[in-house]
Structure formats: C-alpha cells, structure tokens
C-alpha cells in the first residue's frame, strides 16, 4: 500500500464526524463507509471519508438524524438510542437507586450495581437463589410469594425505609407471562398472570420514577402482539410513558447471543432511551475468549467449577454433536453445543440438561455458565449444583442490565 495515503483511525473519523466510535463502526459494517483492515484494525482512507461525506446529508455540520448510526429495530418500535460507550469502562458514581422484583440470583441487580446505582432491595421466592443473593449483596432481600399481601407490604415498607423519603429511581422485574388467552376480541388472564398484576400493584404503590420490565422475545408474538400492547397500556394507565424493543445481550460484551424484550417506562416527563449497541456482529466476545482458561483449571467447588462426570458412551455422543446443534432432536433448545469462535448460543437449563462444551466432551460447568452470562468471577452461587444452573439460566446477564442502567442514568442527566 502507498505509504503516502493518509489512513485514519476509527477515533480520527469519529472526531471528524462528531459522532461516537461505535457509530463509525456501524457505518463501516453497513457498507456506507469503506475501510481497510490492517493488522485486524480498521483504517479509513481520507478520500473514502470525503466520499462518505458527499453521500450523507448534513445540516450545521452534523448528519441529519444520524440515520446510519442507529441500530435497526422492528417496524412497530419507536426507539430512542442512548450512546453509553463513554461510561462503559468507568461508570461514574451516582445517587440513583434501584430495586428488583423476581430478582432470582441477582443478574439485573448486579448489572445496575455495575452502572453505579445503589440497590435497596430484592424480592423472590426461590430459596437457593435467595442464598446466592444474600451471599453476594448486602441490601435486604424479601423471600416469599409476591401474591401474598403480607409479602408485598413487607417489600414496599423495606424499600421506603431504605429510601428515607426519597423516590425510588428504578424498579425492575422479569415477570412471567404465560397466562394470556383470547375470548373473542378480549384478552383473558388466568391465575398464572397474578404475578404480572402483583408487579403492577407494587408499581402503583411505590411510584418509581422508571420501570424496566424484561421478558423473552417470544412475548412479542403472543396473541399476534396483543399481549405486548396490553402490557404497554397497563403501564400507561399508571401514569408512565413506555418504549419497548428487543436487545441482544451480545451487543453489550455478553459472550452470548441472548435476545430479550425490554420495556422502559418513566413518569417524570423524560424521553425513554435504550442503550445503543457497543459491539456488532463479527466483533462479539466469543465462547473461546470467555471460558478457554477454565479448561486448564482443576475442579473447584468454592469457585462453582465442577465438571459433570459422564459415561464413556455419553462422552462419545457429546463429542459428535456439531456446534450449535442439540444432542436430542426433541429438545432443540437444551443440550446444545456452544460455538467456540462465536458468541455462545443462549444459555439455558432445560429438562435437566445444559449447554455442551465445544472442546471437551461434557456439559459446561456452573462457572462456565456464569462467564457466558457475564457474571464476574467473584459472584458465587449457592445451593446444589442443579439449582445453581437453574439460577444462571434464568438470570438477566449483568452486562445487559448494566447497559440499561447506564442508559437510564444518562437519560436523567440529559
């Protein structure tokens, strides 16, 4: 290559365009801005940047609406994106507070803590998850059935005591949603949805400034989208404006492709922002990067790293499973082998089986599951090994929660 050609770094291009480095990478990935890879790093010729500028529509020196910079969302979503890249590595301390319903082992809790929030309380019924939660956090956990008026009142009382008269910034929760059906044109709820209604009741009594509700992507298609619409309308009736879209955990340094629908709502007159992706497909953290070093680590119960002992026949069968495929045809979402050089497939604990290690003929350990969910190594899981796997499989990846927390923090400060 001609050494006289001026080659710009991603940082240089971002400064010239007055956008984030993540936006520049999206321009490159979309093909709008041509680049060369030198030693695995993108470099942009000055002439290519000038060509890009001619193609773009600018007003007052800035690209109109930054239309290339934002990730695509579904057609029905009205999404506002917040760039959190400047605070990802070193989140600034803040005075914001958060509490978590259906908290489980504490994935959402840990993520908001990483974003600088002060956690003031959690609620869940799962005994072993409660053991894990108490081991890793100092704030109160209410353990019990959320449908009980006594438990709800206890949770609300403790949160208010922790807040000392100040409003709760964020209340989060991943509620069950199986119990919706149709009767004519009317959505009918059965007893399984009492948990969802109990969450609404707590929201109404606590009046948090923001709500974050998380669920599986499949909720979007339930009753042809009517369930999602009902949830948004129910939250709006409590005085909140709501925005919703699907986020992929791998976009936020989680070494796992895990998509979740995220509702963000507030009652303080702010525009709701979801976090802009920090990575793009092709640059995700891989399974190999996340867990390779654990292959050499001996079994360590205190570190949640105990290998499952399989029979020789099972080892042979596990070794033959292709990456991304399942051991059993009728259990396509469990006993699936993680890809080694890509972000992992979704981490689950279904039907007694977990994900298969891509290199060794065995299922992955609890610690390997935790790494692929972005839990830090000092986060220790309690209870029997099987219960630990359930806790991790059900958890919100902390890094995804951290990204959401940072977007809310910046929304308030905006």
Backbone torsions as a table, in degrees:
resi	resn	phi	psi	omega
1	UNK	NA	140.2	179.4
2	UNK	-62.9	119.3	-177.8
3	UNK	-67.4	-15.5	-178.8
4	UNK	-77.5	-15.7	179.7
5	UNK	-72.0	129.4	-179.1
6	UNK	-78.9	120.1	-179.9
7	UNK	-108.0	124.8	-176.5
8	UNK	-99.0	141.7	173.6
9	UNK	-77.9	164.6	175.0
10	UNK	-55.4	-42.5	-179.9
11	UNK	-60.8	-40.7	-179.8
12	UNK	-64.9	-43.3	-179.9
13	UNK	-63.7	-43.0	179.9
14	UNK	-59.5	-41.6	179.7
15	UNK	-66.1	-39.7	179.9
16	UNK	-67.7	-35.1	-178.4
17	UNK	-90.7	-10.4	-177.5
18	UNK	60.6	43.1	175.7
19	UNK	-131.2	175.3	179.4
20	UNK	-77.6	160.3	176.4
21	UNK	-63.1	-32.6	178.3
22	UNK	-64.5	-34.9	178.0
23	UNK	-66.4	-40.4	178.7
24	UNK	-61.2	-42.1	179.5
25	UNK	-63.9	-33.8	177.2
26	UNK	-68.8	-37.7	176.1
27	UNK	-59.1	-43.7	-179.2
28	UNK	-65.9	-46.0	-177.6
29	UNK	-64.0	-34.1	-179.4
30	UNK	-78.2	-10.4	-179.3
31	UNK	89.5	-0.6	-180.0
32	UNK	-70.2	-32.6	-178.0
33	UNK	-123.1	119.5	-178.1
34	UNK	-80.3	139.5	179.1
35	UNK	-138.9	167.1	173.3
36	UNK	-118.8	141.3	176.2
37	UNK	-96.3	120.1	179.0
38	UNK	-119.6	112.8	-177.0
39	UNK	62.3	30.8	178.8
40	UNK	82.9	2.9	-178.0
41	UNK	-116.2	136.0	180.0
42	UNK	-69.8	134.9	172.2
43	UNK	-132.0	139.0	-176.1
44	UNK	-116.6	128.9	175.9
45	UNK	-70.6	145.1	178.9
46	UNK	-57.4	-37.8	-179.5
47	UNK	-65.5	-35.0	178.7
48	UNK	-70.1	-35.1	177.1
49	UNK	-65.8	-41.8	178.8
50	UNK	-63.7	-38.3	177.3
51	UNK	-64.6	-41.3	178.0
52	UNK	-61.0	-41.2	-179.7
53	UNK	-63.6	-36.3	179.8
54	UNK	-67.9	-32.3	-179.5
55	UNK	-77.0	-24.3	-174.4
56	UNK	-89.1	152.4	176.9
57	UNK	-96.2	121.5	-177.3
58	UNK	-119.6	145.7	173.8
59	UNK	-133.8	125.5	179.7
60	UNK	56.8	34.4	175.4
61	UNK	85.3	-4.3	-179.6
62	UNK	-120.9	147.3	-179.5
63	UNK	-67.0	132.0	-177.7
64	UNK	-61.4	117.6	176.6
65	UNK	61.1	5.5	-179.6
66	UNK	45.0	50.0	-170.0
67	UNK	-65.4	-27.4	177.9
68	UNK	-80.5	-22.0	-168.9
69	UNK	-76.9	-20.4	-172.0
70	UNK	-99.2	143.1	179.6
71	UNK	-68.0	154.8	179.9
72	UNK	-74.7	146.0	175.2
73	UNK	-128.6	175.3	-179.3
74	UNK	-68.1	159.3	-172.4
75	UNK	-60.8	-33.1	-174.7
76	UNK	-87.4	-7.9	-176.2
77	UNK	-82.9	135.0	168.6
78	UNK	-106.5	98.9	-170.6
79	UNK	-116.5	135.2	172.1
80	UNK	-108.2	134.1	-174.3
81	UNK	-110.8	135.8	179.9
82	UNK	-113.5	125.7	176.5
83	UNK	-77.1	115.6	-178.2
84	UNK	-109.8	6.8	-172.1
85	UNK	-61.5	-31.0	-176.4
86	UNK	-72.2	-17.3	-179.5
87	UNK	-114.4	2.8	-173.8
88	UNK	-62.1	-48.6	-175.3
89	UNK	-73.9	-34.2	-178.3
90	UNK	-136.9	76.2	179.1
91	UNK	-60.6	137.5	179.6
92	UNK	-77.8	144.0	177.4
93	UNK	-64.0	146.2	180.0
94	UNK	-144.1	176.5	-178.3
95	UNK	-106.6	13.7	-177.4
96	UNK	-77.7	152.8	-176.1
97	UNK	-122.4	156.8	178.3
98	UNK	-149.2	153.1	175.7
99	UNK	-139.3	156.0	-169.5
100	UNK	-132.6	120.1	172.3
101	UNK	-90.7	150.7	-176.8
102	UNK	52.6	45.6	-167.6
103	UNK	-72.7	-21.0	-178.6
104	UNK	56.7	-137.6	-179.3
105	UNK	-74.9	-18.2	175.4
106	UNK	113.1	31.4	177.7
107	UNK	-64.6	-49.0	177.8
108	UNK	-64.4	-42.2	179.7
109	UNK	-58.3	-47.6	-178.8
110	UNK	-63.0	-40.0	-179.4
111	UNK	-64.0	-43.7	178.2
112	UNK	-67.5	-33.6	175.1
113	UNK	-63.2	-41.8	177.2
114	UNK	-61.7	-30.5	-179.9
115	UNK	-82.0	0.8	175.7
116	UNK	97.3	4.4	179.4
117	UNK	-78.4	152.3	172.7
118	UNK	-94.6	115.3	178.8
119	UNK	-77.8	135.8	-178.0
120	UNK	-117.7	-5.6	177.5
121	UNK	170.5	153.5	176.1
122	UNK	-135.3	161.4	178.7
123	UNK	-142.8	130.2	175.0
124	UNK	-163.9	163.1	-178.4
125	UNK	-103.9	-14.7	-170.6
126	UNK	-75.7	111.2	-172.9
127	UNK	-56.2	-52.4	-176.7
128	UNK	-66.2	-35.8	175.7
129	UNK	-63.5	-36.1	176.6
130	UNK	-63.8	-37.8	176.8
131	UNK	-61.7	-43.1	178.4
132	UNK	-65.1	-45.6	-177.6
133	UNK	-59.1	-47.9	-178.1
134	UNK	-66.2	-31.4	179.4
135	UNK	-68.5	-32.2	-172.0
136	UNK	-102.6	-11.9	-178.7
137	UNK	-131.5	155.1	-179.2
138	UNK	-101.5	-19.0	-177.0
139	UNK	-77.2	166.6	-174.3
140	UNK	-67.0	144.5	170.5
141	UNK	-121.3	127.7	173.3
142	UNK	-96.9	118.4	-178.0
143	UNK	-105.9	117.6	-179.4
144	UNK	165.3	-176.6	-175.6
145	UNK	-83.9	117.2	-177.3
146	UNK	-63.8	-19.9	179.5
147	UNK	-74.8	-15.3	178.7
148	UNK	-77.4	128.7	178.6
149	UNK	-60.8	-35.2	179.3
150	UNK	-62.5	-43.7	-179.1
151	UNK	-68.4	-43.5	178.3
152	UNK	-59.3	-46.8	-178.8
153	UNK	-63.4	-38.2	178.9
154	UNK	-64.5	-44.0	179.2
155	UNK	-62.0	-49.1	-178.5
156	UNK	-61.6	-41.1	-179.9
157	UNK	-63.2	-44.7	-178.5
158	UNK	-67.3	-39.9	179.1
159	UNK	-62.7	-45.7	179.9
160	UNK	-63.1	-37.1	178.2
161	UNK	-64.4	-41.1	179.3
162	UNK	-65.4	-35.1	-175.2
163	UNK	-77.6	-23.4	178.5
164	UNK	54.8	48.0	175.5
165	UNK	89.8	-10.3	179.2
166	UNK	-87.9	155.9	178.9
167	UNK	-74.4	150.3	173.9
168	UNK	-76.6	128.7	-177.9
169	UNK	-72.3	-51.9	-175.9
170	UNK	-135.3	133.1	167.5
171	UNK	-115.8	123.8	-177.9
172	UNK	-116.8	161.6	177.9
173	UNK	-178.4	139.6	174.9
174	UNK	-107.6	91.7	-171.5
175	UNK	-85.0	149.4	172.5
176	UNK	-68.5	151.0	-176.4
177	UNK	-143.0	24.3	-175.0
178	UNK	-71.4	-25.8	-166.7
179	UNK	-89.9	46.6	174.5
180	UNK	-111.1	138.9	174.7
181	UNK	-148.7	173.0	-177.6
182	UNK	-111.1	141.9	170.2
183	UNK	-130.2	97.7	-171.9
184	UNK	68.4	-122.1	178.3
185	UNK	-101.2	8.5	-174.9
186	UNK	-107.0	136.0	176.4
187	UNK	-81.7	129.5	-179.1
188	UNK	-110.2	138.3	178.1
189	UNK	-110.9	138.9	174.8
190	UNK	-105.2	-174.4	-172.6
191	UNK	-62.7	-21.9	179.4
192	UNK	-66.0	-21.0	-179.0
193	UNK	-91.2	6.5	177.2
194	UNK	-60.1	-31.3	179.7
195	UNK	-64.4	-40.7	177.9
196	UNK	-63.0	-43.7	179.8
197	UNK	-68.2	-33.4	176.6
198	UNK	-66.5	-36.0	176.0
199	UNK	-62.3	-43.9	178.0
200	UNK	-60.9	-37.7	179.6
201	UNK	-64.4	-42.9	179.1
202	UNK	-66.4	-39.4	176.6
203	UNK	-58.1	-46.5	-178.0
204	UNK	-62.0	-35.7	-178.0
205	UNK	-82.1	-37.3	-177.6
206	UNK	-84.7	-27.4	-179.8
207	UNK	53.4	53.8	176.0
208	UNK	-63.9	153.6	178.8
209	UNK	-70.1	-37.2	178.9
210	UNK	-127.0	151.1	173.0
211	UNK	-123.2	136.7	170.6
212	UNK	-123.7	118.7	177.9
213	UNK	-118.7	131.2	-175.4
214	UNK	-120.3	142.9	177.5
215	UNK	-159.2	173.5	179.9
216	UNK	-68.9	151.7	-178.6
217	UNK	-59.1	-30.5	-177.9
218	UNK	-61.1	-18.2	178.0
219	UNK	-58.2	-30.2	-176.9
220	UNK	-60.6	-34.1	-175.7
221	UNK	-94.1	-3.5	-179.0
222	UNK	-63.6	125.7	-178.2
223	UNK	50.9	41.7	176.2
224	UNK	56.1	39.3	175.8
225	UNK	90.6	-5.9	-177.3
226	UNK	-69.2	-30.6	178.6
227	UNK	-65.5	-45.5	177.9
228	UNK	-59.9	-42.9	179.8
229	UNK	-63.1	-39.4	179.7
230	UNK	-64.2	-43.3	-179.9
231	UNK	-61.3	-45.2	178.6
232	UNK	-61.3	-43.3	-179.1
233	UNK	-66.8	-38.3	178.3
234	UNK	-62.8	-39.6	179.0
235	UNK	-69.9	-39.4	178.3
236	UNK	-61.2	-36.8	-179.9
237	UNK	-62.8	-21.3	178.5
238	UNK	-87.9	3.6	175.9
239	UNK	98.6	20.1	-177.3
240	UNK	-114.1	145.4	166.6
241	UNK	-94.2	143.7	-167.1
242	UNK	-127.6	139.8	168.4
243	UNK	-131.7	146.3	-174.7
244	UNK	-144.9	142.4	171.8
245	UNK	-160.2	176.2	178.4
246	UNK	-100.0	129.8	176.4
247	UNK	-112.1	142.2	176.3
248	UNK	-101.0	119.6	-176.4
249	UNK	-56.3	-32.6	-178.6
250	UNK	-62.6	-22.3	177.7
251	UNK	-68.5	-11.3	-174.5
252	UNK	-124.6	39.7	175.0
253	UNK	70.4	9.8	171.6
254	UNK	-79.2	125.3	-177.7
255	UNK	-77.8	52.6	-173.6
256	UNK	-162.4	133.1	175.4
257	UNK	-84.5	99.2	-175.7
258	UNK	-135.6	106.9	-177.9
259	UNK	-94.3	135.2	179.6
260	UNK	-139.4	142.1	174.7
261	UNK	-80.9	131.5	-175.8
262	UNK	-124.4	116.2	172.8
263	UNK	-92.4	129.8	172.0
264	UNK	-123.5	129.5	-177.3
265	UNK	-139.7	150.8	174.8
266	UNK	-146.5	157.1	-178.8
267	UNK	-116.6	14.3	-175.5
268	UNK	-110.4	19.2	173.9
269	UNK	79.0	14.5	179.0
270	UNK	-90.7	157.1	169.7
271	UNK	-79.4	135.5	179.1
272	UNK	-80.9	133.4	178.9
273	UNK	-121.9	133.1	168.1
274	UNK	-94.2	152.9	-177.7
275	UNK	-72.9	131.0	174.6
276	UNK	-64.5	142.4	177.8
277	UNK	-56.6	144.4	178.2
278	UNK	-98.9	-21.4	178.3
279	UNK	-131.2	165.3	176.0
280	UNK	-128.3	161.9	179.6
281	UNK	-55.5	132.6	-174.9
282	UNK	105.4	-19.2	177.5
283	UNK	-126.0	16.3	179.4
284	UNK	-65.7	155.0	172.5
285	UNK	-69.1	129.6	-173.9
286	UNK	-92.2	163.5	174.4
287	UNK	-56.7	-43.1	-179.9
288	UNK	-58.5	-47.6	-179.7
289	UNK	-62.5	-32.2	-174.9
290	UNK	-80.1	-37.9	-169.5
291	UNK	-128.6	3.8	-176.5
292	UNK	-55.6	-42.2	-175.8
293	UNK	-66.0	-20.6	-177.9
294	UNK	-77.1	-14.0	177.5
295	UNK	-62.1	-38.9	-178.0
296	UNK	-83.0	-11.6	-176.9
297	UNK	-79.8	130.1	178.3
298	UNK	-69.5	159.7	178.7
299	UNK	-56.0	135.2	-177.8
300	UNK	-145.7	104.3	-176.3
301	UNK	-62.3	-39.3	-177.9
302	UNK	-66.6	-21.7	-179.5
303	UNK	-99.7	6.5	-178.7
304	UNK	61.6	33.4	-177.8
305	UNK	-122.5	78.5	178.7
306	UNK	-120.1	119.1	-179.3
307	UNK	-73.0	140.6	175.3
308	UNK	-73.9	135.8	179.4
309	UNK	-91.1	110.5	-179.7
310	UNK	-101.6	156.6	173.3
311	UNK	-70.6	161.7	179.3
312	UNK	-60.3	-37.7	179.2
313	UNK	-64.0	-43.0	179.2
314	UNK	-65.8	-39.7	178.1
315	UNK	-59.1	-42.0	178.5
316	UNK	-63.3	-41.5	179.8
317	UNK	-66.4	-42.2	179.9
318	UNK	-65.1	-37.6	-179.3
319	UNK	-64.7	-28.9	-176.3
320	UNK	-85.0	-10.9	-179.2
321	UNK	-70.8	125.2	177.9
322	UNK	-68.2	153.4	177.0
323	UNK	-58.6	136.0	179.5
324	UNK	83.6	-4.0	-179.8
325	UNK	-108.0	163.3	-178.3
326	UNK	-103.1	153.1	176.2
327	UNK	-66.6	-31.8	-175.7
328	UNK	-118.8	131.0	-180.0
329	UNK	-63.0	-34.9	-176.4
330	UNK	-86.7	-2.4	176.1
331	UNK	-125.6	64.0	-172.6
332	UNK	-65.6	-22.2	-178.4
333	UNK	-95.6	0.7	176.9
334	UNK	-132.9	168.2	-174.9
335	UNK	52.4	40.8	-178.9
336	UNK	-100.2	140.0	-179.0
337	UNK	-84.8	127.5	179.9
338	UNK	-69.7	138.8	171.9
339	UNK	-70.4	141.1	-173.6
340	UNK	-81.2	-43.4	-174.3
341	UNK	-102.8	21.4	175.0
342	UNK	-135.1	171.6	169.9
343	UNK	-61.9	145.1	-176.6
344	UNK	-64.0	155.1	167.8
345	UNK	-68.9	169.5	-174.6
346	UNK	-58.6	130.6	179.6
347	UNK	-80.0	124.6	-178.3
348	UNK	-138.6	168.6	170.0
349	UNK	-136.6	91.6	-176.7
350	UNK	-121.6	140.6	172.0
351	UNK	54.2	30.7	178.7
352	UNK	81.3	1.4	-178.7
353	UNK	-117.5	154.5	176.9
354	UNK	-127.9	-172.9	-177.7
355	UNK	-70.7	149.0	-178.4
356	UNK	-91.3	137.1	177.6
357	UNK	-66.7	135.4	-176.5
358	UNK	-75.0	-16.9	-177.6
359	UNK	-109.6	-47.2	-179.1
360	UNK	-96.0	147.4	-178.2
361	UNK	-79.8	74.4	-177.6
362	UNK	-164.0	167.4	170.3
363	UNK	-80.4	158.7	-177.9
364	UNK	-72.8	156.8	-179.3
365	UNK	-81.7	171.0	176.1
366	UNK	-58.8	-44.9	-179.4
367	UNK	-65.0	-38.6	177.2
368	UNK	-64.9	-39.5	174.1
369	UNK	-59.4	-45.0	-178.0
370	UNK	-62.9	-41.9	178.0
371	UNK	-60.6	-44.1	-178.4
372	UNK	-70.8	-14.8	174.3
373	UNK	-96.5	-0.8	178.6
374	UNK	76.2	18.8	171.6
375	UNK	-71.7	139.3	176.6
376	UNK	-69.7	159.3	-176.0
377	UNK	-67.8	-20.2	178.9
378	UNK	-87.7	4.4	175.6
379	UNK	-89.9	109.8	-173.0
380	UNK	-103.7	134.8	-178.4
381	UNK	-99.0	141.4	-176.1
382	UNK	-113.6	165.4	-178.8
383	UNK	94.9	-179.7	178.0
384	UNK	-63.6	155.8	-176.1
385	UNK	-55.3	-42.9	179.3
386	UNK	-62.0	-38.9	178.2
387	UNK	-68.8	-34.2	177.2
388	UNK	-63.6	-41.0	180.0
389	UNK	-65.1	-38.7	176.7
390	UNK	-62.3	-43.2	179.5
391	UNK	-58.3	-45.3	-177.3
392	UNK	-71.1	-42.9	179.5
393	UNK	-60.7	-31.7	-179.2
394	UNK	-87.5	-9.4	-170.5
395	UNK	-77.0	152.8	166.6
396	UNK	-78.6	129.2	177.7
397	UNK	-58.1	125.4	-178.5
398	UNK	-52.7	-38.4	-179.2
399	UNK	-66.2	-34.5	175.9
400	UNK	-65.2	-44.7	178.3
401	UNK	-64.1	-37.8	177.3
402	UNK	-59.8	-43.5	179.7
403	UNK	-62.1	-43.2	178.6
404	UNK	-64.3	-43.3	178.9
405	UNK	-60.1	-43.4	179.2
406	UNK	-65.0	-37.2	179.7
407	UNK	-66.7	-37.4	177.8
408	UNK	-69.8	-42.4	178.0
409	UNK	-56.3	-47.9	-178.7
410	UNK	-70.4	-29.5	175.9
411	UNK	-61.8	-46.5	-179.3
412	UNK	-64.8	-39.5	-177.2
413	UNK	-80.0	-15.7	-174.6
414	UNK	-62.7	NA	NA
